[in-house]
Amino acid sequence: MVAVVVLVGELLALALLLSASSAHAAGVSLAIAGSVEEVLNNVRAWLMGILAGLATVFLTLGGVRRVFGGGDPGEQEKAKEAFKSAGIGYALAALAPLVITVLKGIVGA
């Protein structure tokens, strides 16, 4: 049974490798953004999304620990730490536009 699973995995990997087309550097434009300001706006959006996503994960973990911790003081303390981490993450996500504004001032965009 394990041999069949390994064989199927190897066949899938081989099929992916054979179907991949080779990339040619000639004529390929890597820069899609038109200006530095556009790049910084994209960085801001990604930064806010990642920070808010991580903060949501910590908020969820804190809630799960709080609910399933019962009366265990250790679990309640870990839940509080997770809630603090979520708050810090949301605060940093809210401050991301300010950081990008400072970066725009530094690079002159």
Secondary structure, DSSP 8 states (H G I E B T S, - for coil): -HHHHHHHHHHHHHHHHHH------TT------SSHHHHHHHHHHHHHHHHHHHHHHHHHHHHHHHHHTTT-HHHHHHHHHHHHHHHHHHHHHHHHHHHHHHHHHHHT-
